[in-house]
């Protein structure tokens, strides 16, 4: 997990010449009806007419969806695995497009497919009220 610290859109895109315009929390529902909260960022390239991009991202931490990097990072990097669970992991899901609506549609259509490959997401969905 410490390998992805700092590799979030507001850092990586601005490091490559994009200007951050805004970030908002958005909710969407997957094809299975699972509610997911993600961060949606808007950037533009200065001096480039019509050059803008939207980037949505969220993390999957041991089967739990989160928008907060501090859930898996600590002062010295990765938080300790006190339970000794070998399946502990973090994955970042990121979708980008020049159209905001296309990102939300892609997220609705692909998130369940992505989550099938991440351990614990089915159990996490069953334990979440309203899922």
C-alpha positions in Angstrom: 0.0 0.0 0.0 2.8 2.5 0.7 3.7 2.2 -3.0 0.6 4.1 -4.0 0.8 6.8 -1.4 0.9 10.1 -3.2 -0.2 8.6 -6.5 -3.6 10.2 -6.5 -5.0 12.5 -9.1 -4.4 15.8 -7.3 -0.7 15.1 -7.1 0.0 13.2 -10.3 -2.0 15.3 -12.7 -0.7 18.6 -11.3 2.8 17.2 -11.5 2.3 16.7 -15.2 1.1 20.2 -15.9 -2.6 20.0 -15.2 -4.3 22.7 -13.1 -6.8 21.4 -10.5 -10.2 23.1 -10.7 -12.3 21.2 -8.2 -12.9 17.9 -6.4 -16.2 16.6 -5.3 -17.6 13.5 -3.6 -20.0 11.7 -6.0 -22.2 8.6 -5.4 -23.0 6.1 -8.1 -24.8 2.8 -8.1 -23.2 -0.3 -9.8 -25.1 -2.7 -12.0 -25.7 -4.8 -8.9 -27.2 -1.8 -7.0 -24.1 -1.3 -4.7 -23.7 2.4 -3.7 -20.2 3.6 -4.2 -18.8 7.0 -3.1 -15.8 8.3 -5.1 -13.8 11.4 -5.6 -14.3 13.2 -8.9 -11.6 15.7 -9.9 -11.7 18.3 -12.7 -8.5 19.5 -14.3 -7.5 21.7 -17.2 -4.2 22.4 -19.0 -3.3 26.1 -19.0 -3.0 27.6 -22.4 -4.6 24.7 -24.2 -8.1 25.6 -25.5 -10.6 22.9 -24.6 -8.0 20.7 -22.9 -9.8 19.5 -19.8 -10.2 16.1 -18.1 -12.2 14.5 -15.3 -10.7 11.8 -13.1 -12.7 9.7 -10.7 -11.0 7.5 -8.1 -11.6 5.4 -5.0 -9.6 2.8 -3.0 -10.6 -0.8 -2.2 -9.0 -1.6 1.2 -9.4 -5.2 2.2 -12.8 -5.4 0.6 -13.9 -2.0 1.8 -14.4 0.9 -0.5 -13.0 4.2 0.6 -12.0 7.7 -0.6 -9.5 8.2 2.2 -5.9 7.5 1.8 -5.3 7.7 5.6 -7.3 4.5 6.1 -4.2 2.5 4.8 -1.3 4.9 5.5 0.4 5.8 8.7 3.3 8.0 9.8 5.8 5.5 8.5 3.9 4.2 5.4 1.7 1.2 5.6 -0.3 0.6 8.8 0.6 -2.6 10.6 -1.2 -5.8 10.0 -2.0 -6.6 13.6 -4.4 -9.3 12.7 -1.8 -11.2 10.6 -4.3 -11.4 7.7 -2.4 -12.4 4.5 -5.2 -11.0 2.3 -4.7 -7.4 3.3 -4.3 -5.2 0.3 -5.2 -1.8 -1.2 -6.2 -1.1 -4.8 -6.9 2.2 -6.4 -9.6 2.3 -9.1 -9.3 5.3 -11.4 -11.3 6.3 -14.4 -10.7 9.4 -16.6 -12.5 11.0 -19.5 -13.0 14.4 -21.1 -16.7 14.0 -20.3 -18.0 13.9 -16.7 -21.1 11.8 -17.6 -18.9 9.2 -19.3 -16.9 8.5 -16.2 -20.1 7.9 -14.1 -21.4 5.5 -16.8 -18.1 3.7 -17.0 -18.0 3.4 -13.2 -21.6 2.0 -13.1 -20.8 -0.6 -15.8 -17.3 -1.7 -14.7 -17.0 -1.5 -10.9 -18.7 -4.8 -10.1 -16.4 -6.6 -12.6 -13.3 -5.0 -11.0 -14.5 -5.9 -7.5 -14.9 -9.6 -8.4 -11.1 -9.7 -8.5 -10.6 -8.1 -5.1 -10.8 -10.4 -2.0 -13.5 -9.6 0.5 -15.6 -7.2 -1.5 -18.6 -9.6 -1.6 -18.5 -10.1 2.2 -18.1 -6.3 2.6 -21.2 -5.7 0.4 -23.3 -8.2 2.4 -22.3 -6.5 5.7 -23.1 -3.0 4.5 -26.7 -1.9 5.4 -28.6 -1.0 2.3 -26.4 -3.0 -0.1 
